[in-house]
Amino acid sequence: MPEGDTIWRAADRLNTALAGQVITESDFRIPQLATASITGATMLHVRARGKHLLMRLNDQRTLHTHLGMDGSWRIEHPETRWVRHTVRLMLATQRWRAVGHLLPTVDLLATAREDTVVGHLGPDLLGEDWNTDLAISNLLRDGSAPVSQALLDQRNLAGIGNVYASELPFLIGVHPATPINQVTDLPELLRLAQQHLRRNCHTRRRTTTGWEQPDQALYVYGRAGRACRRCGSTIARSTQQDRVRYWCPTCQPG
């Protein structure tokens, strides 16, 4: 599932293409919105909220989408031939066409009711609402939860996915199964989380090492069986509640 920085970049691209433009054509290809239309409305702006996208219109409606595991948004020229069998939503303006492929979640609702789809989220690491103290309080509500699981719970804080849930514990030397209430420096963990997500909003490839080359970008995620970049030990991998996590047994003793 995409991380918060991926969604931020998607929102930025969509906002650049659509903000201030009149929707000249809209095509909803999901049963519950088969007869819906936003044609004629003006796109005010597109914003990311955690892993959610909010497209706000001048008619007081919001188009809400979530990419899930396989969804994506593509920006195309209106004359481009498009493959339709994976399309769930298409929006066109005089300048651009935005095509949403394999979107598992599409909602059209009153802007005043956005809380019904994103109100459950904790503070957004990339949002104006970020609040470190609130995020820590949320994380400690279930102090026995493993740190990797607690970070993935979007009700605690919004924006972390599988990659950061493995990389962040490595950066502070904590085993991913460590109970969150045993992590001694949660403010530093969250500072690193925000720092890396913000930086990766503007990089070609997500990185925690500082290197953007595909084989050097990350410390542990996706590197099971390979040597730790710090100590040379073999990176381990396990699955918990359908989530894969990676760690170094030496740098992150458990």
C-alpha positions in Angstrom: 0.0 0.0 0.0 1.4 3.5 -0.9 3.1 5.6 1.8 2.1 9.1 2.6 4.8 10.6 0.4 3.4 8.8 -2.6 -0.1 10.1 -2.0 1.3 13.6 -1.5 3.0 13.5 -4.9 -0.2 12.2 -6.5 -2.1 15.0 -4.9 0.5 17.5 -6.1 0.3 16.2 -9.7 -3.5 16.2 -9.7 -3.7 19.7 -8.2 -1.3 21.1 -10.8 -3.4 19.6 -13.6 -6.9 20.2 -12.3 -7.0 23.1 -9.8 -9.0 26.0 -11.2 -10.2 24.0 -14.2 -13.8 23.3 -15.2 -14.5 19.5 -15.4 -15.7 19.1 -19.0 -16.3 15.4 -18.7 -16.6 12.9 -15.8 -17.0 9.1 -16.0 -17.7 7.1 -12.9 -17.2 3.4 -13.6 -18.3 1.9 -10.2 -21.8 0.6 -9.6 -22.7 2.9 -6.6 -21.8 6.0 -8.6 -22.7 4.9 -12.1 -25.1 7.8 -12.6 -23.0 10.4 -10.8 -21.5 13.4 -12.6 -19.3 16.4 -11.7 -19.3 17.8 -15.2 -19.5 21.6 -15.1 -18.0 21.9 -11.6 -14.7 23.6 -11.0 -11.9 21.8 -9.2 -10.8 24.1 -6.3 -7.8 22.0 -5.2 -6.6 18.5 -4.5 -5.2 17.6 -1.1 -3.7 14.5 0.5 -4.9 13.4 3.9 -2.7 10.5 5.1 -3.2 7.9 2.4 -6.5 9.5 1.1 -7.0 12.0 -1.7 -9.6 14.8 -1.4 -10.7 16.6 -4.6 -12.7 19.6 -3.5 -15.2 21.2 -6.0 -16.8 24.7 -6.1 -20.3 23.1 -5.6 -19.5 22.1 -2.0 -18.8 18.5 -3.0 -15.6 16.4 -2.4 -14.4 13.5 -4.5 -12.6 11.1 -2.2 -10.4 8.3 -3.4 -8.0 5.8 -1.8 -5.5 3.9 -3.9 -5.4 0.7 -1.8 -2.8 -1.8 -3.0 -3.1 -1.4 -6.7 -4.8 1.9 -7.5 -3.2 4.8 -9.4 -3.9 8.2 -10.9 -2.5 9.1 -14.3 -2.4 12.5 -16.0 -2.8 12.4 -19.8 -3.5 14.7 -22.7 -7.2 14.7 -23.6 -6.5 13.3 -27.0 -4.5 10.3 -25.6 -6.0 6.9 -26.3 -6.7 5.3 -22.9 -7.0 1.7 -21.8 -10.5 1.5 -20.2 -10.8 -1.9 -18.6 -9.0 -0.9 -15.4 -10.5 2.6 -15.2 -12.7 3.4 -12.2 -12.9 7.1 -12.7 -12.1 9.7 -15.4 -12.1 13.4 -15.1 -11.3 15.7 -18.1 -10.7 19.4 -18.5 -9.8 21.4 -21.6 -6.1 20.8 -20.7 -5.8 17.4 -19.2 -7.4 14.1 -18.4 -7.0 12.5 -15.0 -7.6 8.7 -15.0 -8.0 6.7 -11.9 -7.1 3.0 -12.4 -8.1 0.1 -10.0 -9.3 2.5 -7.3 -10.9 0.4 -4.5 -12.5 3.4 -2.9 -14.4 6.3 -4.6 -16.9 8.5 -2.8 -18.7 11.6 -3.8 -19.9 13.5 -0.8 -20.6 17.0 0.6 -17.4 18.7 1.6 -18.9 19.4 5.0 -19.1 15.6 5.5 -15.5 14.8 4.8 -15.0 13.6 8.4 -17.1 10.5 7.5 -14.3 9.2 5.3 -11.1 10.7 6.9 -12.3 11.7 10.4 -10.9 8.6 12.0 -7.3 9.4 11.0 -4.7 10.5 13.4 -2.5 13.6 12.8 -1.0 13.6 9.3 2.8 13.6 9.2 2.7 15.7 6.1 -0.3 17.8 7.1 -0.9 21.2 8.8 -2.6 19.3 11.6 0.6 17.4 12.6 0.8 17.2 16.4 3.6 15.2 17.9 2.1 15.0 21.4 -1.2 13.8 20.1 0.5 11.2 17.9 2.4 9.9 20.9 -0.8 9.8 23.0 -2.5 7.8 20.3 0.4 5.4 19.9 0.3 4.7 23.7 -3.4 3.9 23.9 -2.5 0.3 23.2 1.0 0.2 24.7 1.5 -3.5 24.1 1.2 -3.1 20.3 4.4 -3.9 18.4 6.0 -0.7 17.2 5.7 -1.6 13.5 2.0 -2.4 14.0 1.3 0.8 16.0 3.0 2.9 13.3 0.8 1.3 10.6 -2.4 2.1 12.4 -3.7 5.2 10.6 -5.9 6.1 13.7 -2.6 6.8 15.6 -0.9 8.9 12.9 -1.5 9.1 9.2 1.0 8.4 6.4 3.1 5.4 7.3 3.1 2.2 5.3 5.0 -1.0 5.2 8.3 0.6 4.0 8.6 3.1 6.8 7.2 0.7 9.4 10.4 -1.4 8.8 12.8 1.4 8.1 12.0 3.6 11.1 12.6 1.0 13.8 15.9 0.2 12.1 16.9 3.9 12.3 16.5 4.0 16.1 17.8 0.5 16.7 14.5 -1.0 17.9 13.2 -4.5 16.9 9.9 -4.1 15.1 8.1 -6.4 17.5 9.1 -4.2 20.5 5.9 -3.0 22.4 5.4 0.7 21.5 5.4 1.6 25.2 9.0 0.3 25.5 10.3 2.6 22.8 12.3 5.1 24.9 12.4 8.0 22.5 9.1 8.3 20.6 9.6 12.0 19.8 12.8 11.1 17.9 11.0 8.2 16.1 8.3 10.6 14.9 10.8 13.3 14.1 12.6 10.9 11.8 9.3 9.8 10.3 8.3 13.3 9.4 11.8 14.2 8.2 11.9 11.2 5.8 8.4 11.6 4.5 8.8 15.3 3.8 12.1 14.8 2.0 10.8 11.9 -0.1 7.9 14.1 -1.3 10.6 15.7 -3.6 12.8 12.8 -4.5 12.7 10.6 -7.6 12.8 7.4 -5.4 11.9 6.9 -1.8 15.1 6.7 0.3 16.1 6.4 3.9 19.8 6.0 3.3 20.2 9.2 1.3 21.0 7.3 -1.9 18.4 7.1 -4.6 19.9 4.2 -6.6 17.4 1.3 -6.5 19.8 -1.1 -4.7 21.0 1.5 -2.2 17.9 3.4 -1.2 16.7 1.5 1.8 18.3 -0.1 4.9 16.2 -3.2 5.5 12.8 -3.2 3.6 12.8 -5.7 0.8 16.4 -6.9 1.7 15.7 -10.2 3.5 18.8 -12.5 3.2 21.1 -9.7 2.3 23.8 -8.1 4.4 22.9 -5.2 6.7 24.5 -2.0 5.5 25.7 -1.2 9.0 27.0 -4.4 10.5 26.9 -7.1 7.8 24.4 -9.4 9.5 21.7 -11.1 7.5 18.5 -9.1 7.2 15.5 -11.0 8.6 11.9 -11.1 7.5 8.6 -12.1 9.1 4.9 -11.6 8.5 2.4 -10.4 11.1 -1.3 -9.8 10.4 -0.6 -10.0 6.6 2.1 -7.3 7.0 5.7 -8.0 6.1 8.4 -6.6 8.3 12.2 -6.5 7.9 15.0 -6.0 10.5 18.6 -6.6 11.3 19.0 -9.1 14.2 22.2 -7.4 15.3 21.3 -3.7 15.0 17.8 -4.3 16.3 18.0 -7.0 19.0 14.7 -8.3 20.3 
